[in-house]
Every structure is written in structure tokens, then in C-alpha cells.
Amino acid sequence: MIGNEILAFAKELYPINRSLTGSGVRKTLDCIKQRLPELALLEVPSGSSAFDWTIPDEWDISEAFIEDSAGQRIIDFANHNLHVVGYSGPVDVTLSLEELEAHLHSTPDKPDAIPFVTSYYADRWGFCMTHRQRVGLAQGNYRAVIRSRKFMGVMNFAELVIPGTSDSEVLLSTYVCHPSMANNETSGPAVLTFLGRWLLEQPRRYTYRIVFAPETIGAIHYISQNQKHLKQKVVAGFNISCVGDDRNYSFVASRKGATLADRIAEHVLPQLSFSYVKHSFLERQSDERQYGSVLIDLPFVALSRTKYGCYDEYHTSLDDFSVVTATGLEGGFNMVAQRITALEANRTLVATTPCEPQLGKRGLYPTLEGGKVSTSVEVLLNVLEYCDGSEDLLAVAARCNLSITEAAQAANVLESHGLLREIPASL
């Protein structure tokens, strides 16, 4: 069961302390490259421009803790890397409880959860803890220590381009910038790694471009360097995140909601769950914001089991392997793989023979008068009737109440007998 393999890899990635930059991102990408040796590891220097943004300084952290007046550590970064506000600057101070409170973060309505808090673009420091622990802190002095540094370094990211027979591309992306959260972070890279391995073994019409990058700034930089190529070549794109739970399936539509990526998502998802959720682009939260933004406007949607922000454990320490399961990850893998299969099957064809062709002489129809017409013949004739060159097989399948797989199988039979011919795709 591939879900067990993906789960084992997700658990390998889980403890790594990731942020926008730093050794945790590099270690994560190295782990992925061990399974995808063709992956290209890339970097961009701090201070580089990317549209309206600037690549931030690299952040490194080695130790962080709070200890009480007796020297007892009440919070330790070594126990959970969510305990430190991301990108916190270095500090070693002794404070009263009242003074320390200004640097503490907790979530009252989730009293047993450590929240995920970051301060990427402002200089500050802080710690995160459960609210239950926070309200139980005694009066007194506390020593707060964060051994970290920011410096002109690099931001790391990676890509893998898997050629097909066509140079038209499908873009698959995920992010590698969150610390220990199972669904919101490790499920995306783990599933996409195994999808990359699967794609390398498949016959491919499309070329596949797989991107692992820090969220937001990573996608913005990648687009800034590849904008012209992406706009010319990408026919469909999918951001893959939060694909490890067992609860549901969902997607965030593109900006206008009518791209090939949208149509594929809406075709495949009902086959996985009648209760799937379609989210508007107005509910965007991840890198669909960048790939689908107004002046980029790629045919791009976000795919999830339960969408980020829509499950209680989101952005907390409760997002662990009680949320992410082998069956959940396998479902996430299959969700994306089925979209790829549908994309590969989709093409535009046109009939070659006026009126209804004689199927009997081709062995496709009963030759005895009054013989029963099989369902397969009905499918052949229906698909043939709607292949007029104006719509693709995805649209034909919808008109005929078929899956894209069923429509493609019928089209292949008809094409093999010279009754359909393919119209070359154009971007």
C-alpha cells in the first residue's frame, strides 16, 4: 500500500525545523532528492528582488528555552519546534512574568495546542505554548534564551522537469517552509515526491514541472524567473497541500473558475466523494494566490483533502499523525494521480465520416437484424456524435454522462478504426 510508504516519508520530514530559509529547508530538499535523484536543488541570494518582494535574510536557530527562577526549563525548542516564533531574533534576558507575557503566544480556544506563529518580515522574538500551561505560570522571574541569527545567505528551492512527448506543461507545486505540522506541511511534499516517482514510470503526453519551494516568497521568486515560459507552456497547474487526512476532498478554484485545471478537478472529485468541497478563489490561502494572480493568471487550482484553515488542528501542534494517516495520504496521492490520468486522456477529436458509420463491418455492431445493441456500442455512437472538433473529451464525457476514462476508451476504439482523428492541441 503506497500510503504506508508516503506516511513513513512524512514522518521522516516531520521533525525537521523548516522556515522560509535555512538548514531545515536544505535538509528537507535533500531527503526528497534521495527519492527523486533527478531533482535540481537551487538557491537565490538574500536581498534579491522578486517583483515587489525581496528574498529575506537566512535564519538559523540552534537552541531556545524559557526557564523559571529555579532553573527548570518550562519551554524547550528541542521538545517541539513550534515553541519558538519563526524568525525570532537572538535574546538572553531575565524578565518578570508580566514582561514575559508580551512575548508569549497561545490559543485560548485550543488550550492544549501550541500555535504556529511567525514573524518573517519584522524583527521580534517570542515563544509559543499551550494556553493551559500559560495560565498556570507562577509569578516570578524567567530567563528567555534564543540562540539564533539572521544573515545574508540564500533561500533554497528545487524543481524537477519530467519531459513528455509534448512541450505543453502541467505544473505541480508544494511548499517546504513549515515546521512540525503533519498535514499542513509534510503531507504535501511527501505526496508530491511519490507522485514524481510515479510520473517517471508513466507514458507521458505532457511535460511535468514539479516545484518544491517556500510558500509565497518561493513561488513569487520562481514565477519572476520563469514567467514567460510558464504563461506560454502551462495548460494546467495544481498546488498540493493538506492532502493527508481522511475527512474529505476539496479544491480552491482558479481566479475565474473556468480553466482546464478547474474542469479536471470538478470531473474527478465527485468520483472520490459526493461531499467534496469547492472553494472560491476568494478563499485562497496558499500559492494559488501567486500562480493564479491577476497578471500571471495561470490555469491553476489548489488541491487538498480538507483545505488549510478548515480543520481544527490547523497551524497548531495538534496537526500531527492522529490527523494524517496512511489511508489519508493514499487518498491524496490518488486524487492528484487521477487528475493527471484525466489530463493525459483528454484531447480533441473530430469525426471523419458523414452520417452514422457502418460499425458492423468493423466488428463493432451486431450483424444480425434485430440484434441487441450493447451498451458499449451506445457509448461508441454517443462519443462519436459529440466529437465535432469544437469540444474536448472532457466536455464530451460530461454530455454523455461518462467518465473521462470511459470516453477516452471509446474514442481510442473509434480512432483505431479511422472514425475519429485528433485535432492537434494549441495553447
Secondary structure, 3 states (H helix, E strand, C coil): CHHHHHHHHHHHHCCCCCCCCCHHHHHHHHHHHHHCCCCEEEEEECCCEECCEECCCEEEEEEEEEECCCCCEEEECCCCHHHECECCCCEEEEEEHHHHHCCEECCCCCCCCCECCECCCCCCCCEECCHHHHHCCCCCEEEEEEEEEEECCEEEEEEEEECCCCCCEEEEEEECCCCCCHHHHHHHHHHHHHHHHHHHCCCCCCEEEEEEECCCHHHHHHHHHHHHHHHHHEEEEEEECCCCCCCCCEEECCCCCCCHHHHHHHHHHHHHCCCCEEECHHHCCCCHHHHCCCCCCCCEEEEECCCCCCCCCCCECCCCCCCCCHHHHHHHHHHHHHHHHHHHHCCEEEECCCCCCCCHHHCCCCCCCCCCCCHHHHHHHHHHHHCEEEEEHHHHHHHCCCCHHHHHHHHHHHHHCCCEEECCCCC
